[in-house]
Amino acid sequence: MSRKKQSRFSETGFLLIRNWYGSLFGIIGVAAVAMGLFEPDSNVLLQIIVVGLLIFASCRDLYPRLQGKISDRYLDAVTGPLLWTILIWILFRRLVPFAEHALFLPACFAAWLYVSFPIKQLILPTMAAVFMEIGLFAADAQSIIVLVLNLIFYTAAITALSLFTDSKAYRRRMRQSLARSKAQAETDEYALDFALMGDTPSLLNSLNLTEDLDKPQNSRPAVEAVTASFNLQLELLRKALGLTTVAILSLDPTGSELRLRNLTTSRKDIFSGPYPGQGGFVSALKSAGSEVALAPAKGGSWSLPYYKNQQGVGSLFALRVEDDLAPDDENQSPKITAILCVDRTSDDSWTETERNVLRTAARKFSLELSMNRKMLTLDKEKSAMQRVCVGLRELNSVLGLEHVFDATFTVIRTLVDADCIAISLRNKDKHRVVRAEGLLAEQFQDLEKSATEGLVGQAFKLQRTVPLTAEYRGPAPIFSNDEKISEFRSLLIMPLLKEEGEVIGALIVAACRPGVFTKHRRDMLELIAAQIAIKIDLGQAHEKINTMASTDGLTGLANHRTFQHGFVIMLERARRQKTPLCLILCDIDFFKKVNDTYGHPFGDQVLMAVARILSETVRTVDLAARYGGEEFAIVLEGSDQEGGRLMAERIRNAIEEMTVRHEGQTANVTLSLGLTVFPVFSEEKSTLISQADQALYRAKNLGRNQVVCWSELNR
């Protein structure tokens, strides 16, 4: 028995904690503020604990509010405002020493609370605010004058905002704003039902906007024009045929709901809907034929859904307003766009003349909708072509491969809704993915494969886009025969061809959805791919020119001009970071004799071999350059004299052990090196070069094949 009592006691305690923890944390927060816990010299650990509890409780309260789940319990309703009030006051007390106008924070918050929540939910937050202010006075955290002025300021802010929101001008603006929002929602719904908006078939209906283009106009003008035209024609029908009501009903995209779109009537008992989309004349129109005539009218499921009272309906006539756009399948029946529904008090049968008039009206409605949709499609095609032109302009305005790649991806994203875009460049019998974005981009980036494998290899070989249908029935080998990818359903691999027909790479565009790359999109992408190939070819030429301007053509090292520029930059960096910098000048011993003995082609091989060792030995942060003739320069970042000497000896030993072979001839060479250090021996570039050159000259005089430091010259 005692265990049951203990269990019930535990459950009761758990429920109390679950239902009251927010209020409990609020009481703790109010007491903490009132006692001065959040004043500058208070315990920081306690402040963190209290704030953490309040934030936790606030988040637990805020989450259901954001989902629209607000409890009916009074305690749950007031917990949020209470906790927010305490947190604002804590922030206010922490800001007081740093900001003179921090009082605006609680004042604005209090005013917002009073215009946003019912008064009964603000009793506890108000009491908490007053108690905290009085408590701060009691704790000598503020004077009586500050207390009174604070309360007056809060009251004034609340009163001012309340008067503003109660003003006629504010209410009028709010009503206008709500009316505009409602009208826009109705317009969008009308446009969706009659296919006067985005999901109308379009040449490029999945375009993403670029930053430089305005958003395309919505369908409101078309909807307003159609509505005005329909209303006028419905009124003409009603008066010409002596009808009670003429209405146009639309089916929602799922066909489960009817909506009243246009109506002219002499009756007052109109129910605006929506109505069920099944049963009665609606089901008959869907299955049996294009029109339904009832005279006399039946009741029950055959009644008109927009009447609250079905009395007074003698006969009705309903017919389909069909989609004038040709269906994709010739055997497919036209789609119902809307239903034209008329009725009258007379129960006479509908004459053939009346039927023909109504059929002609329905046909005119269909043609009018079709014409507006086609005009919208033309507008969208115009927008699409503008985006293509902007993309091409961006592509043509850049130079350099990286900029070309950036512009390419911008253009492709403008044209199609692709999940993955990649560019692979060919180098003889290999190709490498130089840029990939989107799904599986990390897997594709820098991937290098044979130029004869996979679908990319087929595109290279055939010099045309693959696959032919743009459908990816995966898993299939995109890049290689041993790697099959199954994530995509649409795929285009377009070869990038130079003007003379040489393949320089491939553009790969893929999507997870099937049918993304229609013929029109494919033609557009192939046009863009041709432009991309030209830009990549120009970009490669541009980079080649830059490389030729900055590197030595024979050795591949930086040339003299690049060395001078790089040395200045590295000196400035060493000066800012207060780190040493070592300069080494080296010269191939008896190089003239090598040229005279073996010939200049052999001498070129010696220069290339020495340059190769320098490149392999120095770090990537260092600079190795051909200084001129058989002389080389090396700049070592962060190296003092000892480190520079070790590097110089390593290079000297490697050169000494090297054997140069060319056309059956072999030779060994040695290297003399001179070094100096910044800022130990000098801080000027010209002086450092002179010191290293003098040290090199000393190494030559001492017998060559050795390293000499500038400091050794003064011994």
ROPA-728717 format. One line per 5 residues: number of its first residue (from 1); their letters; for each residue x, y, z of C-alpha. Coordinates in steps of 0.001 Angstrom, whole numbers. Layout:
N
NUM	A	X Y Z ~ ...
// end
This chain:
715
1	MSRKK	0 0 0 ~ 2824 2359 904 ~ 4428 1696 -2505 ~ 1218 2681 -4306 ~ 1030 5888 -2287
6	QSRFS	4660 6592 -3068 ~ 4020 5953 -6774 ~ 966 8253 -6776 ~ 2977 10885 -4927 ~ 5770 10642 -7524
11	ETGFL	3299 10950 -10413 ~ 1666 13955 -8782 ~ 5035 15589 -8257 ~ 6013 14947 -11874 ~ 2779 16522 -13136
16	LIRNW	3251 19553 -10904 ~ 6797 20062 -12185 ~ 5740 19611 -15819 ~ 2850 22075 -15532 ~ 4460 24620 -13233
21	YGSLF	8182 24635 -14112 ~ 7821 27714 -16340 ~ 6118 29697 -13604 ~ 8641 28414 -11047 ~ 11573 29531 -13194
26	GIIGV	9779 32861 -13686 ~ 9468 33388 -9930 ~ 13169 32567 -9534 ~ 14035 35068 -12282 ~ 11887 37848 -10783
31	AAVAM	13447 37304 -7362 ~ 16955 37259 -8838 ~ 16446 40574 -10670 ~ 14746 42205 -7672 ~ 17586 41151 -5359
36	GLFEP	20179 42716 -7663 ~ 21705 39448 -8892 ~ 22216 40923 -12365 ~ 24003 44065 -11263 ~ 27632 44471 -12472
41	DSNVL	29394 43089 -9374 ~ 27169 40042 -8822 ~ 28013 36332 -9030 ~ 28470 35432 -12718 ~ 27881 31691 -12206
46	LQIIV	24483 32292 -10596 ~ 23598 34677 -13418 ~ 24410 32019 -16022 ~ 22342 29377 -14185 ~ 19272 31618 -13871
51	VGLLI	19468 32830 -17475 ~ 19913 29256 -18694 ~ 16769 28121 -16832 ~ 14766 31049 -18214 ~ 15935 30487 -21796
56	FASCR	15155 26766 -21538 ~ 11633 27457 -20277 ~ 11109 30191 -22900 ~ 12121 27863 -25732 ~ 9789 25149 -24429
61	DLYPR	6974 27713 -24440 ~ 7885 29295 -27786 ~ 8074 26070 -29813 ~ 4317 25222 -29681 ~ 3448 28904 -30207
66	LQGKI	5387 28959 -33476 ~ 3440 25867 -34576 ~ 154 27606 -33749 ~ -545 25336 -30769 ~ -1559 27714 -27966
71	SDRYL	-2984 26098 -24842 ~ -6345 27230 -23443 ~ -5003 27010 -19878 ~ -4457 30454 -18393 ~ -1157 29464 -16810
76	DAVTG	245 28228 -20137 ~ -923 31398 -21889 ~ 837 33766 -19464 ~ 4050 31765 -18988 ~ 5600 32979 -22242
81	PLLWT	5024 36740 -21703 ~ 6187 36369 -18096 ~ 9468 34676 -19065 ~ 10113 37114 -21925 ~ 9559 40054 -19578
86	ILIWI	12112 38737 -17097 ~ 14703 38106 -19830 ~ 14229 41635 -21217 ~ 14695 43119 -17749 ~ 17841 41039 -17227
91	LFRRL	19220 42288 -20539 ~ 18255 45846 -19551 ~ 20119 45637 -16236 ~ 23211 44240 -17947 ~ 23186 47024 -20563
96	VPFAE	22674 49930 -18154 ~ 26410 50457 -17424 ~ 27237 50494 -21158 ~ 24257 52222 -22835 ~ 22557 55369 -21592
101	HALFL	19395 54718 -23598 ~ 18907 51070 -22622 ~ 15587 52064 -20994 ~ 14008 52017 -24461 ~ 14421 48221 -24549
106	PACFA	11963 47308 -21721 ~ 9703 50238 -22646 ~ 9308 49109 -26265 ~ 8871 45503 -25172 ~ 6149 46429 -22668
111	AWLYV	4314 48468 -25314 ~ 4499 45563 -27774 ~ 3103 43158 -25166 ~ 127 45412 -24436 ~ -932 45744 -28071
116	SFPIK	-293 42071 -28925 ~ -1831 40087 -26045 ~ -5152 40179 -24159 ~ -5085 42239 -20971 ~ -5822 39225 -18764
121	QLILP	-2621 37538 -19985 ~ -564 40589 -18993 ~ -1469 40754 -15300 ~ 1394 38505 -14160 ~ 4049 40073 -16475
126	TMAAV	3004 43540 -15280 ~ 3195 42503 -11635 ~ 6605 40933 -12285 ~ 7925 44127 -13929 ~ 6682 46345 -11098
131	FMEIG	8049 43948 -8470 ~ 11465 43876 -10171 ~ 11606 47682 -10343 ~ 10617 48029 -6666 ~ 13045 45266 -5695
136	LFAAD	15896 47063 -7452 ~ 15060 50160 -5415 ~ 14976 48114 -2200 ~ 18348 46569 -3086 ~ 19839 50059 -3605
141	AQSII	20388 49295 -7283 ~ 18393 52406 -8283 ~ 17013 55491 -6572 ~ 13359 56326 -5934 ~ 13536 58991 -8649
146	VLVLN	14800 56475 -11219 ~ 12075 54017 -10134 ~ 9297 56574 -10637 ~ 10713 57837 -13933 ~ 11044 54268 -15253
151	LIFYT	7418 53440 -14417 ~ 6241 56707 -15990 ~ 8279 56009 -19136 ~ 6889 52465 -19457 ~ 3332 53742 -19023
156	AAITA	3871 56479 -21613 ~ 5259 54017 -24169 ~ 2348 51612 -23646 ~ -197 54436 -23900 ~ 1359 55923 -27038
161	LSLFT	1466 52631 -28937 ~ -2049 51700 -27784 ~ -3434 55037 -29023 ~ -1657 54580 -32330 ~ -3025 51082 -32925
166	DSKAY	-6509 52253 -31931 ~ -6423 55174 -34376 ~ -8679 55185 -37415 ~ -5785 55682 -39825 ~ -3934 52636 -38509
171	RRRMR	-7053 50476 -38600 ~ -7836 51660 -42114 ~ -4336 50745 -43285 ~ -4609 47353 -41611 ~ -7965 46693 -43295
176	QSLAR	-6495 47723 -46642 ~ -3491 45480 -46117 ~ -5697 42520 -45187 ~ -7940 43206 -48176 ~ -4938 43271 -50510
181	SKAQA	-3646 40020 -49059 ~ -7046 38382 -49445 ~ -7394 39654 -53017 ~ -3929 38381 -53907 ~ -4724 34966 -52429
186	ETDEY	-7965 34793 -54423 ~ -6127 35916 -57556 ~ -3476 33231 -57143 ~ -6158 30598 -56574 ~ -8116 31766 -59622
191	ALDFA	-4965 31747 -61737 ~ -4036 28263 -60557 ~ -7468 26872 -61406 ~ -7446 28376 -64896 ~ -3711 27711 -65539
196	LMGDT	-2891 31414 -65651 ~ 273 31102 -63606 ~ 3582 29291 -63233 ~ 2563 25721 -63968 ~ 1437 26514 -67502
201	PSLLN	3627 24540 -69952 ~ 6618 26701 -70855 ~ 9822 26451 -72819 ~ 11875 26985 -69669 ~ 9503 26510 -66773
206	SLNLT	12134 25668 -64155 ~ 14302 28744 -64432 ~ 16049 30116 -61379 ~ 16310 33888 -61256 ~ 19686 35600 -61402
211	EDLDK	20425 38509 -59086 ~ 20450 41002 -61966 ~ 16939 40293 -63201 ~ 13669 41510 -61799 ~ 11143 38987 -60660
216	PQNSR	8699 38066 -63443 ~ 5277 39670 -63266 ~ 2618 37608 -61601 ~ -652 36640 -63270 ~ -2845 39288 -61606
221	PAVEA	-3382 41465 -64738 ~ -4436 38377 -66707 ~ -6772 37264 -63922 ~ -8371 40712 -63687 ~ -8873 40845 -67458
226	VTASF	-10398 37352 -67570 ~ -12638 38063 -64573 ~ -13994 41315 -66039 ~ -14603 39693 -69435 ~ -16304 36634 -67949
231	NLQLE	-18555 38690 -65670 ~ -19718 40832 -68587 ~ -20442 37808 -70785 ~ -22263 36001 -67971 ~ -24515 39008 -67427
236	LLRKA	-25266 39161 -71168 ~ -26197 35457 -71138 ~ -28411 35856 -68091 ~ -30379 38748 -69571 ~ -30541 37366 -73122
241	LGLTT	-31855 33929 -72083 ~ -33907 35031 -69085 ~ -31829 33036 -66603 ~ -31784 33271 -62818 ~ -28079 32559 -62336
246	VAILS	-25093 32048 -64600 ~ -21964 30749 -62860 ~ -18528 29431 -63682 ~ -17226 26755 -61326 ~ -13662 25493 -61327
251	LDPTG	-12253 22163 -60217 ~ -9197 22210 -58003 ~ -6094 20413 -59375 ~ -7034 17191 -57565 ~ -10622 17246 -58847
256	SELRL	-12014 16802 -55336 ~ -13318 20326 -54803 ~ -15432 22858 -56688 ~ -14903 26604 -56364 ~ -17179 29452 -57418
261	RNLTT	-15173 31701 -59712 ~ -17628 33967 -61576 ~ -21315 34526 -60952 ~ -24150 36808 -61974 ~ -27562 36227 -60372
266	SRKDI	-30841 37768 -59273 ~ -30901 35724 -56068 ~ -29481 36628 -52655 ~ -29040 33195 -51044 ~ -25602 32414 -52493
271	FSGPY	-23178 30140 -50663 ~ -19631 30969 -51768 ~ -18239 27466 -51214 ~ -16055 25541 -51725 ~ -18226 22563 -52689
276	PGQGG	-17628 18803 -53089 ~ -16184 17915 -56481 ~ -18007 14577 -56777 ~ -21565 13486 -57450 ~ -24479 14964 -59383
281	FVSAL	-23930 16837 -62612 ~ -20185 17191 -61858 ~ -19618 13431 -62020 ~ -21844 13252 -65083 ~ -19753 15871 -66866
286	KSAGS	-16560 14015 -65981 ~ -17721 10667 -67294 ~ -20813 10817 -69517 ~ -20322 13785 -71806 ~ -19727 17467 -72285
291	EVALA	-23098 18763 -71023 ~ -25976 17966 -68669 ~ -29522 19332 -69126 ~ -32213 18835 -66454 ~ -35784 20004 -66973
296	PAKGG	-37395 19869 -64519 ~ -34413 20045 -62178 ~ -33823 17209 -59740 ~ -33053 17672 -56103 ~ -30580 15860 -53882
301	SWSLP	-27118 15362 -55318 ~ -28214 17027 -58586 ~ -28924 20336 -56858 ~ -26854 23472 -57444 ~ -24198 23735 -54727
306	YYKNQ	-24075 27531 -54600 ~ -27714 27931 -53475 ~ -28515 27830 -49788 ~ -32161 27168 -50676 ~ -32833 24895 -53662
311	QGVGS	-36406 26086 -54163 ~ -37054 28145 -57278 ~ -34836 26089 -59607 ~ -37027 24886 -62464 ~ -34330 23686 -64876
316	LFALR	-30563 23731 -65086 ~ -27955 23305 -67773 ~ -24265 22586 -67163 ~ -21502 22081 -69689 ~ -17748 21678 -69709
321	VEDDL	-15332 24506 -70435 ~ -12545 22401 -71879 ~ -8837 23108 -72062 ~ -8174 24425 -75543 ~ -4489 23422 -75394
326	APDDE	-3933 20192 -77299 ~ -3312 17239 -74979 ~ 21 15426 -75165 ~ -1718 12157 -76041 ~ -3990 12163 -79084
331	NQSPK	-6201 9511 -77461 ~ -6542 11558 -74276 ~ -9759 13547 -73863 ~ -9492 17301 -73277 ~ -9140 18373 -69672
336	ITAIL	-12017 20146 -67906 ~ -10885 23669 -67075 ~ -14213 24826 -65638 ~ -17968 24231 -65643 ~ -20514 26710 -67013
341	CVDRT	-23723 26299 -65021 ~ -27052 28104 -65635 ~ -30561 27775 -64220 ~ -33992 29399 -64420 ~ -37320 29243 -62627
346	SDDSW	-39114 27726 -65637 ~ -39058 23930 -65896 ~ -39314 24007 -69709 ~ -36842 21926 -71675 ~ -33803 23648 -73090
351	TETER	-34257 24417 -76786 ~ -31560 23690 -79333 ~ -31065 27422 -79876 ~ -30467 27958 -76146 ~ -28091 25028 -76049
356	NVLRT	-26101 26363 -79022 ~ -25815 29793 -77411 ~ -24479 28236 -74200 ~ -22093 25962 -76125 ~ -20762 28961 -78047
361	AARKF	-20279 30850 -74775 ~ -18386 27919 -73238 ~ -16216 27691 -76337 ~ -15470 31424 -76146 ~ -14528 31097 -72464
366	SLELS	-12156 28275 -73381 ~ -10524 30260 -76194 ~ -10162 33320 -73976 ~ -8429 31318 -71253 ~ -6191 29701 -73845
371	MNRKM	-5241 33055 -75352 ~ -4335 34521 -71961 ~ -2252 31469 -71125 ~ -402 31732 -74423 ~ 282 35406 -73792
376	LTLDK	1655 34542 -70363 ~ 3786 31834 -71936 ~ 5209 34364 -74397 ~ 5998 36695 -71508 ~ 7789 33877 -69715
381	EKSAM	9705 32972 -72871 ~ 10743 36600 -73173 ~ 11945 36514 -69575 ~ 13775 33252 -70284 ~ 15574 34711 -73282
386	QRVCV	16497 37776 -71237 ~ 18064 35486 -68672 ~ 19968 33622 -71374 ~ 21264 36909 -72753 ~ 22303 38050 -69284
391	GLREL	24074 34725 -68748 ~ 25913 35005 -72065 ~ 26858 38573 -71243 ~ 28276 37426 -67910 ~ 30147 34636 -69689
396	NSVLG	31592 36987 -72297 ~ 32703 39552 -69716 ~ 35167 37303 -67872 ~ 38661 36057 -68590 ~ 40648 33399 -66777
401	LEHVF	39517 29818 -66210 ~ 38157 30222 -62680 ~ 36040 33201 -63718 ~ 34846 31284 -66776 ~ 33809 28363 -64557
406	DATFT	31933 30697 -62199 ~ 30052 32329 -65068 ~ 29314 28927 -66636 ~ 27660 27588 -63501 ~ 25650 30798 -63141
411	VIRTL	24368 30459 -66707 ~ 23470 26771 -66316 ~ 21577 27391 -63070 ~ 19723 30174 -64871 ~ 18561 27837 -67621
416	VDADC	17719 24572 -65862 ~ 16906 23186 -62452 ~ 19999 20978 -62219 ~ 21085 19017 -59146 ~ 24674 18582 -60327
421	IAISL	26888 20508 -62743 ~ 30454 19560 -63607 ~ 33142 20565 -66091 ~ 35827 18096 -67101 ~ 38840 19133 -69188
426	RNKDK	40709 16766 -71452 ~ 44482 16397 -71448 ~ 45569 13948 -74153 ~ 44295 10486 -73095 ~ 42937 11641 -69709
431	HRVVR	40255 13990 -68507 ~ 39898 15591 -65077 ~ 36867 17169 -63378 ~ 38100 20695 -62667 ~ 34867 22024 -61148
436	AEGLL	31766 20325 -59723 ~ 28835 21735 -57770 ~ 25692 20213 -56302 ~ 24879 16587 -55537 ~ 27967 14287 -55409
441	AEQFQ	30212 17288 -56137 ~ 32806 16188 -53578 ~ 32939 12744 -55187 ~ 33418 14203 -58674 ~ 35832 17052 -57890
446	DLEKS	39366 16431 -59243 ~ 38317 12990 -60513 ~ 40730 11895 -63259 ~ 39788 9128 -65690 ~ 40626 7781 -69112
451	ATEGL	39245 9832 -71990 ~ 37841 6673 -73607 ~ 35719 5374 -70703 ~ 32140 5982 -69637 ~ 29567 8282 -71160
456	VGQAF	32057 11147 -71080 ~ 34360 9044 -73264 ~ 31472 8445 -75691 ~ 30813 12193 -75867 ~ 34502 12752 -76658
461	KLQRT	34514 10054 -79326 ~ 31206 10916 -81014 ~ 31622 14677 -80518 ~ 27938 15021 -79706 ~ 25686 15129 -76676
466	VPLTA	24951 11866 -74874 ~ 22680 10186 -73964 ~ 20511 10899 -76975 ~ 17244 10910 -74993 ~ 18653 12952 -72057
471	EYRGP	17170 10269 -69812 ~ 19551 8607 -67383 ~ 18292 5100 -66771 ~ 21212 4358 -64370 ~ 23106 3030 -62785
476	APIFS	25422 3725 -65699 ~ 29081 4697 -66049 ~ 29302 8476 -66362 ~ 33048 8928 -65913 ~ 34422 5379 -66014
481	NDEKI	33262 1818 -66592 ~ 33964 767 -63011 ~ 32006 3610 -61350 ~ 28246 3578 -61813 ~ 26019 6318 -60381
486	SEFRS	22316 5783 -59745 ~ 21173 9078 -58168 ~ 20203 10867 -61396 ~ 17202 10497 -63715 ~ 18062 13196 -66262
491	LLIMP	21533 13610 -67738 ~ 23278 15571 -70469 ~ 26976 15247 -71298 ~ 27926 17831 -73916 ~ 31399 17820 -75498
496	LLKEE	33209 21157 -75466 ~ 34576 21671 -78971 ~ 37045 24256 -80212 ~ 36301 25970 -83513 ~ 38532 23534 -85390
501	GEVIG	36620 20582 -83903 ~ 39101 19524 -81213 ~ 37474 18256 -77985 ~ 38823 20144 -74965 ~ 36408 18820 -72343
506	ALIVA	32811 18091 -71418 ~ 29961 19845 -69640 ~ 27940 17475 -67436 ~ 24473 18533 -66227 ~ 22320 16124 -64189
511	ACRPG	19026 16186 -62291 ~ 17273 13786 -59954 ~ 13898 14322 -61644 ~ 13135 12674 -64992 ~ 12228 14765 -68013
516	VFTKH	14092 17908 -66961 ~ 16012 18318 -70217 ~ 13366 18780 -72897 ~ 14409 19280 -76513 ~ 14150 23056 -76150
521	RRDML	16285 23068 -73020 ~ 18771 20710 -74623 ~ 19125 22946 -77687 ~ 19654 25939 -75413 ~ 22265 24146 -73322
526	ELIAA	24140 22968 -76411 ~ 24233 26566 -77638 ~ 25620 27641 -74272 ~ 28120 24743 -74301 ~ 29522 25985 -77610
531	QIAIK	30072 29420 -76078 ~ 31590 27859 -72956 ~ 34069 25896 -75082 ~ 35216 29113 -76750 ~ 35591 30858 -73382
536	IDLGQ	37500 27927 -71859 ~ 39814 27858 -74873 ~ 40407 31591 -74454 ~ 40809 31152 -70702 ~ 43427 28464 -71173
541	AHEKI	45262 30697 -73626 ~ 45045 33573 -71141 ~ 46483 31440 -68347 ~ 49198 30167 -70665 ~ 50176 33744 -71485
546	NTMAS	50248 34620 -67776 ~ 52401 31574 -67093 ~ 54787 32480 -69888 ~ 55046 36009 -68521 ~ 55886 34861 -64996
551	TDGLT	57971 31697 -65492 ~ 61175 30794 -67247 ~ 60370 28962 -70452 ~ 63228 26462 -70160 ~ 63253 25524 -66476
556	GLANH	59663 26220 -65411 ~ 60910 28226 -62419 ~ 59897 31816 -61741 ~ 61713 34225 -64036 ~ 63813 37217 -62981
561	RTFQH	60864 39642 -63091 ~ 58697 37372 -60954 ~ 61576 36885 -58506 ~ 62002 40631 -58005 ~ 58273 41112 -57413
566	GFVIM	57949 38069 -55138 ~ 61043 39020 -53132 ~ 59498 42428 -52327 ~ 56253 40809 -51150 ~ 58076 38247 -48998
571	LERAR	60275 40974 -47465 ~ 57211 43036 -46526 ~ 55545 39994 -44982 ~ 58679 39147 -42978 ~ 58895 42769 -41826
576	RQKTP	55249 42755 -40646 ~ 55516 39380 -38939 ~ 59002 40120 -37555 ~ 60373 36821 -38897 ~ 63717 36089 -40598
581	LCLIL	64129 35608 -44338 ~ 67026 33896 -46079 ~ 68207 34746 -49605 ~ 70409 32257 -51487 ~ 72091 32951 -54818
586	CDIDF	73678 29947 -56548 ~ 75625 29388 -59735 ~ 76486 26215 -61710 ~ 80236 25712 -61630 ~ 82084 25687 -64976
591	FKKVN	78815 25900 -66904 ~ 80515 27542 -69892 ~ 82845 24554 -70074 ~ 79816 22215 -70103 ~ 78362 24126 -73053
596	DTYGH	81664 24151 -74903 ~ 82293 20440 -74266 ~ 78831 18916 -74718 ~ 76977 21600 -76632 ~ 74167 23968 -75737
601	PFGDQ	71357 21329 -75881 ~ 73211 19403 -73179 ~ 73636 22656 -71230 ~ 69857 23138 -71396 ~ 69392 19663 -69904
606	VLMAV	71738 20620 -67051 ~ 69734 23774 -66344 ~ 66469 21806 -66317 ~ 67935 19140 -64019 ~ 69182 21749 -61529
611	ARILS	65801 23525 -61635 ~ 64014 20228 -60982 ~ 66101 19605 -57843 ~ 65457 23151 -56607 ~ 61694 22721 -57113
616	ETVRT	61664 19373 -55309 ~ 63837 20563 -52404 ~ 62358 23920 -51374 ~ 58996 24235 -49632 ~ 55835 25466 -51323
621	VDLAA	55999 28710 -49303 ~ 59506 29420 -50611 ~ 60456 30976 -53939 ~ 62881 29399 -56425 ~ 63728 31345 -59586
626	RYGGE	66128 31420 -62502 ~ 68035 34619 -61822 ~ 69793 34690 -65179 ~ 71989 32413 -67296 ~ 73253 29596 -65057
631	EFAIV	72446 31528 -61875 ~ 69474 30742 -59606 ~ 67896 32520 -56612 ~ 66053 31030 -53631 ~ 64081 32900 -50934
636	LEGSD	63323 30903 -47763 ~ 60551 32271 -45533 ~ 61042 31996 -41774 ~ 64620 30696 -42112 ~ 67560 32111 -40172
641	QEGGR	71218 31640 -41105 ~ 71403 28136 -39665 ~ 68243 26958 -41432 ~ 69303 28615 -44673 ~ 72703 26956 -44558
646	LMAER	71114 23525 -43993 ~ 68867 24025 -47019 ~ 71791 25260 -49138 ~ 73905 22232 -48202 ~ 71021 19909 -49015
651	IRNAI	70721 21460 -52465 ~ 74487 21395 -53030 ~ 74695 17693 -52089 ~ 71765 16808 -54352 ~ 73366 18584 -57316
656	EEMTV	76730 16952 -56630 ~ 75156 13477 -56632 ~ 73149 14162 -59789 ~ 74163 12747 -63173 ~ 72873 14424 -66322
661	RHEGQ	72275 12202 -69370 ~ 71437 13369 -72856 ~ 71778 11583 -76208 ~ 74266 9074 -74838 ~ 76365 11664 -73000
666	TANVT	76658 11946 -69205 ~ 78136 14608 -66958 ~ 78208 15706 -63325 ~ 78034 19309 -62184 ~ 78421 21176 -58891
671	LSLGL	76888 24300 -57419 ~ 78328 27244 -55500 ~ 75974 29075 -53125 ~ 76050 32360 -51215 ~ 73457 33398 -48635
676	TVFPV	72422 36279 -46407 ~ 69625 36796 -43865 ~ 67012 39488 -43293 ~ 66965 41440 -40993 ~ 70211 40309 -39332
681	FSEEK	72551 41645 -42021 ~ 70287 44104 -43811 ~ 66646 45126 -44300 ~ 67030 46492 -47831 ~ 66356 44333 -50868
686	STLIS	69217 45656 -52976 ~ 71690 45275 -50098 ~ 70590 41696 -49429 ~ 71031 40770 -53105 ~ 74477 42371 -53119
691	QADQA	75479 40497 -49943 ~ 74326 37122 -51334 ~ 76144 37844 -54603 ~ 79385 38673 -52766 ~ 79054 35482 -50680
696	LYRAK	78568 33514 -53922 ~ 81663 35159 -55406 ~ 83642 34169 -52294 ~ 82428 30521 -52684 ~ 83725 30583 -56270
701	NLGRN	87085 31944 -55176 ~ 87417 29357 -52409 ~ 87222 26483 -54888 ~ 83506 26225 -55815 ~ 81022 23491 -54775
706	QVVCW	80465 25057 -51356 ~ 78189 27324 -49321 ~ 79359 30701 -47980 ~ 77373 32986 -45647 ~ 77667 36763 -45701
711	SELNR	78749 36698 -42052 ~ 81845 34694 -43056 ~ 83128 37484 -45288 ~ 83911 39733 -42313 ~ 86057 37219 -40453
// end
